[in-house]
Amino acid sequence: MSLTRPAPRRAPALHPNPVDDPRRRYVLVEARRHFLAEGFAATRVEPIARDAGVSTATLYTFFPSKADLFQAVIDDTSDEFARQMDEVRAVDGPARCQLTRFCEAYVAFMADPLVTSVFRLVMAERTRFQAMALHFYERGKTRIGVTLVEAITALAARGELVCDKPSWAAGQLMGMLEHPVFFVPMVTGDTLDLRRSHRQIAADAVETFLARYGGPNLDPAAPDLES
């Protein structure tokens, strides 16, 4: 995922519904860039309006305050992340294949530089926007967790897993991925090189998970995704 600055443009006529006005999208793109680079406190509205090709007055017709603009940026980014999470689907097949596909997709998502940057920004402003920060984090966890819980439930029904509480098991698997890929870089500021590749982190998490929850119908010789 990348954040690109839009090319120079000529502002279109005002739309009756501000939400449908393309200038609102230009403002959101530029606002996200400024907030990520400068933080909430240091960001000024005037440069955002200038870079988006609109007047400051026009920006304020869309977003009455900087706080409203920040909220809109986070909501918009959360929607974008949610669409990506919907693509993280387990494939049909043996437990190892399904779980490996999920883990690799989740690791790729959590390691995305934009995801990390937005989480850092939200958490840095959590005292000012605490409810928003909690909503942003929980929405992501819940959206992607549902997919994994459904997969674990189906695999348990087939006897490939033995699991009385799929939500607990899903949380444990996601935790094994989040710690090295997301939380460690968040704490160290990306200065610590991971000793394992993202693919190896996913494979190790699946092995540990299957050692704990593997059922009588689990195929130990099931091929991985490279086979």
MONOR-V464483 format. One line per field, one symbol per residue. ss: DSSP state (~ for helix, > for strand, _ for the rest). phi: phi as a letter, one per 30 degrees, with the letter a starting at -180 (. if undefined). psi: psi as a letter, one per 30 degrees, with the letter a starting at -180 (. if undefined). A space follows every 10 residues. Layout:
ss=???
phi=???
psi=???
//
This chain:
ss=__________ _______~~~ _~~~~~~~~~ ~~~~~~~~~~ ~~__~~~~~~ ~~___~~~~~ ~~___~~~~~ ~~~~~~~~~~ ~~~~~~____ ____~~~~~~ ~~~~~~~~~~ __~~~~~~~~ ~~~~_____~ ~~~~~~~~~~ ~~~~~~~~~~ ~~~~~~~___ >____~~~~~ ~~~~~~~~~~ ~~~~~~~~__ _______~~~ ~~~~~~~~~~ ~~~>______ _______
phi=.bccdddebc dddddecedd dddddedddd dddddddcid dddcdedddd ddibdddded ddbdbddddd eddddddddd ddddddddcd ddkeeddddd dddddddddd ddededdddd ddddcdddbd dddddddddd dddddeeded ddddddddid bcadbedddd dddddddded ccddddddii dcdddcdddd dddddddddd ddcecdcdcd cedddcd
psi=kljkkllklk kllkkejeef kffeeeeeee eeeeeeefle efkkeeeeee ffglleeeef fejfleeeee eeeeeeeeee eeeeeffikk lkaleeeeee eeeeeeeeef fkeeeeeeee eeefgffehe eeeeeeeeee eeefeeeeee eeeeeeffgf ljjfieeeee eeeeefeeef eeeeeeefhg fkkkfkleee eeeeeeeeee eegkafgkjf gklaff.
//
